[in-house]
Amino acid sequence: MTLQNLAALKGGLVVSCQAYPDEPMRHPETMTQIAEAAVRGGAVGIRAQGIDDIRLIHERVSLPQIGLWKDGDDPVFITPTLEHALAVVRAGAEIVAIDGTRRPRPDGLTLAETIARIHAETTALVMADVGSVADGIAAYEAGADCVGTTLCGYTGERPKTDGPDLEVLRELAAALPIPVIAEGRVHTPAQASACIDAGAFAVVVGTAITHPTTITTWFAASVAR
């Protein structure tokens, strides 16, 4: 996949098909069915977690896939090492999402070294999940093909906003020559639209589409008296 192929995601919705550990829906077949349903709804890409999920979705869904592997108890747990990233690509992801913050990585490699090895050993693109403007600029300088606001509000650098961190999104979109993808706490169509207005290349939505447990809590709380 080349950088030009990112054009398939431009201005569109990427649906994150993930389930938390021990949930009833934590199964590759279920996540693949959700991905297939998202395709029918107009998604332009899929984001998926875990080798088995990535592999099955790659087999049955023709859209570009952003793959990741959450592993370990270290603060850096989104595709935390080079070996995790290479396994994600081997499973079929065209884009591999990795922790793109400036924090130390479990395998001792720098972000730049990790990205360089991914580029050298695979044809995949790298999406750096960042938590701040400084992270995003550093990830671009390290060679990332695109950055996502996935970790804003989760690394201690930014407050956890009610909804997407539009401030970081806006600043990164203005500062970087690579695509900036909005991700994190996009819970309504209006918020997704606001992300595009703030300069997002594409918008990733997960919980609000693919996590019925959380969606149920929203409605249950709204009717409780």
C-alpha positions as CSV (number, residue, x, y, z in Angstrom):
1,M,0.0,0.0,0.0
2,T,1.4,3.4,-0.9
3,L,0.7,6.8,0.7
4,Q,-1.5,7.6,-2.3
5,N,-3.8,4.8,-1.3
6,L,-4.7,6.8,1.8
7,A,-6.9,8.8,-0.5
8,A,-9.5,6.1,-0.2
9,L,-10.0,7.2,3.4
10,K,-10.1,11.0,2.8
11,G,-13.2,12.6,4.1
12,G,-14.7,9.3,5.2
13,L,-15.6,7.2,8.2
14,V,-13.4,4.5,9.5
15,V,-15.2,2.1,11.8
16,S,-13.2,0.6,14.7
17,C,-14.4,-2.9,15.3
18,Q,-13.0,-3.9,18.7
19,A,-14.3,-5.6,21.8
20,Y,-12.9,-5.4,25.3
21,P,-11.5,-8.6,27.0
22,D,-14.1,-10.9,28.5
23,E,-17.0,-9.4,26.5
24,P,-19.5,-11.6,24.8
25,M,-18.6,-10.0,21.4
26,R,-14.9,-10.7,21.8
27,H,-14.6,-13.1,18.9
28,P,-13.1,-12.7,15.4
29,E,-16.3,-13.9,13.6
30,T,-18.4,-11.3,15.5
31,M,-15.9,-8.5,14.8
32,T,-15.8,-9.5,11.2
33,Q,-19.6,-9.4,10.9
34,I,-19.6,-6.0,12.4
35,A,-17.0,-4.9,9.9
36,E,-19.1,-6.3,7.1
37,A,-22.1,-4.4,8.4
38,A,-20.1,-1.2,8.6
39,V,-19.2,-1.6,4.9
40,R,-22.9,-1.7,4.1
41,G,-23.4,1.5,6.1
42,G,-20.8,3.4,4.1
43,A,-17.5,3.0,6.0
44,V,-14.4,3.6,3.9
45,G,-12.1,1.7,6.2
46,I,-11.9,-0.6,9.2
47,R,-9.8,-0.4,12.3
48,A,-9.3,-3.8,14.1
49,Q,-7.4,-5.1,17.1
50,G,-5.8,-8.5,17.5
51,I,-4.2,-10.9,15.0
52,D,-7.1,-13.3,14.6
53,D,-9.6,-10.4,14.0
54,I,-7.3,-8.6,11.6
55,R,-6.7,-11.8,9.6
56,L,-10.4,-12.7,9.2
57,I,-11.4,-9.2,8.4
58,H,-8.7,-9.0,5.8
59,E,-10.1,-12.2,4.2
60,R,-13.7,-11.0,4.1
61,V,-13.6,-7.2,3.9
62,S,-12.0,-5.4,0.9
63,L,-11.7,-2.0,2.5
64,P,-8.3,-0.7,3.8
65,Q,-7.7,-2.0,7.3
66,I,-5.9,-0.2,10.1
67,G,-4.6,-3.0,12.4
68,L,-3.2,-2.9,15.9
69,W,-2.3,-5.2,18.7
70,K,-3.0,-4.2,22.3
71,D,-0.7,-6.1,24.6
72,G,1.0,-5.8,28.0
73,D,0.6,-3.6,31.1
74,D,3.2,-1.0,30.0
75,P,1.8,2.5,29.3
76,V,2.8,1.9,25.7
77,F,0.5,-1.0,24.8
78,I,-0.9,-0.2,21.3
79,T,1.3,-2.3,19.1
80,P,4.1,-1.7,21.6
81,T,7.0,-3.3,19.8
82,L,8.4,-3.8,16.3
83,E,7.5,-7.5,16.5
84,H,3.9,-6.7,17.3
85,A,3.8,-4.4,14.3
86,L,5.3,-6.9,11.9
87,A,2.8,-9.5,13.1
88,V,-0.1,-7.1,12.5
89,V,1.1,-6.6,8.9
90,R,1.5,-10.3,8.3
91,A,-2.1,-10.8,9.4
92,G,-3.2,-8.5,6.6
93,A,-3.4,-4.9,7.8
94,E,-2.5,-2.4,5.1
95,I,-1.9,0.3,7.8
96,V,-0.4,-0.6,11.2
97,A,-1.3,1.6,14.1
98,I,1.3,2.0,16.8
99,D,1.8,4.0,19.9
100,G,3.2,7.3,18.4
101,T,3.9,9.1,21.7
102,R,7.4,10.1,22.9
103,R,7.3,7.6,25.7
104,P,9.9,4.8,25.9
105,R,8.9,1.7,24.0
106,P,9.1,-1.8,25.7
107,D,11.6,-3.2,23.2
108,G,14.0,-0.3,23.6
109,L,13.7,1.0,20.0
110,T,12.9,4.6,19.3
111,L,9.8,5.5,17.4
112,A,11.9,6.5,14.4
113,E,13.7,3.1,14.4
114,T,10.4,1.2,14.7
115,I,8.9,3.1,11.8
116,A,12.0,2.7,9.6
117,R,12.0,-1.0,10.2
118,I,8.3,-1.4,9.4
119,H,8.9,0.6,6.1
120,A,12.0,-1.5,5.3
121,E,10.5,-4.9,5.9
122,T,6.9,-4.4,4.8
123,T,4.7,-2.4,2.4
124,A,2.4,-1.2,5.1
125,L,1.9,2.4,6.1
126,V,2.3,3.5,9.7
127,M,-0.4,5.4,11.7
128,A,1.0,6.9,14.8
129,D,-1.5,7.2,17.7
130,V,-0.6,10.4,19.5
131,G,-1.6,12.2,22.7
132,S,-0.6,15.8,22.0
133,V,0.5,18.2,19.3
134,A,4.1,17.6,20.3
135,D,3.6,13.9,19.9
136,G,2.2,14.4,16.5
137,I,5.0,16.6,15.3
138,A,7.6,14.1,16.7
139,A,5.8,11.2,15.0
140,Y,5.8,13.0,11.6
141,E,9.6,13.7,12.1
142,A,10.0,10.0,12.9
143,G,8.6,9.0,9.6
144,A,4.9,8.2,10.3
145,D,2.6,8.2,7.2
146,C,-0.3,9.6,9.2
147,V,-1.2,10.4,12.8
148,G,-4.3,9.9,14.8
149,T,-5.6,11.7,17.9
150,T,-6.3,8.4,19.5
151,L,-4.4,8.9,22.8
152,C,-5.4,12.5,23.5
153,G,-6.6,12.6,27.1
154,Y,-4.9,9.3,28.0
155,T,-1.2,10.1,28.4
156,G,-1.3,12.9,31.0
157,E,-0.4,15.7,28.6
158,R,-4.0,16.7,27.7
159,P,-7.2,16.8,29.7
160,K,-9.8,14.2,28.7
161,T,-12.3,16.3,26.8
162,D,-16.0,15.5,26.6
163,G,-15.9,14.4,23.0
164,P,-12.9,14.5,20.5
165,D,-10.0,16.8,21.2
166,L,-10.7,19.3,18.5
167,E,-7.9,21.7,19.6
168,V,-5.2,19.1,19.1
169,L,-6.8,18.0,15.8
170,R,-7.0,21.5,14.5
171,E,-3.4,22.3,15.4
172,L,-2.0,19.1,14.0
173,A,-4.0,19.5,10.8
174,A,-2.5,23.0,10.3
175,A,1.0,22.0,11.2
176,L,1.6,18.7,9.4
177,P,1.8,17.8,5.7
178,I,0.6,14.2,6.3
179,P,-3.0,13.1,7.0
180,V,-4.3,13.7,10.5
181,I,-7.1,11.3,11.5
182,A,-9.5,12.1,14.3
183,E,-10.1,9.3,16.8
184,G,-11.2,9.1,20.3
185,R,-14.6,9.9,22.0
186,V,-16.4,10.7,18.7
187,H,-19.9,9.7,19.9
188,T,-22.3,11.5,17.6
189,P,-22.6,12.4,13.9
190,A,-22.3,16.1,14.9
191,Q,-19.0,15.4,16.5
192,A,-17.7,13.5,13.5
193,S,-18.7,16.4,11.3
194,A,-16.9,18.8,13.6
195,C,-13.8,16.8,13.2
196,I,-13.9,17.2,9.5
197,D,-14.4,20.9,9.9
198,A,-11.4,21.0,12.2
199,G,-9.2,19.5,9.4
200,A,-9.4,15.8,9.9
201,F,-8.5,13.7,6.9
202,A,-10.8,11.0,8.1
203,V,-12.7,10.1,11.3
204,V,-12.5,6.9,13.3
205,V,-15.6,5.9,15.3
206,G,-15.7,2.9,17.5
207,T,-17.7,2.8,20.7
208,A,-20.7,4.7,19.4
209,I,-21.1,2.2,16.5
210,T,-19.6,-1.1,17.7
211,H,-19.9,-1.3,21.5
212,P,-23.4,-2.2,22.5
213,T,-22.5,-2.4,26.2
214,T,-21.5,1.2,26.4
215,I,-24.3,2.4,24.1
216,T,-26.8,0.6,26.4
217,T,-25.4,2.4,29.5
218,W,-26.0,5.7,27.7
219,F,-29.7,4.9,27.1
220,A,-30.2,3.2,30.5
221,A,-28.8,6.3,32.3
222,S,-31.0,8.5,30.2
223,V,-34.3,6.8,31.3
224,A,-33.3,6.2,34.9
225,R,-35.3,8.3,37.4
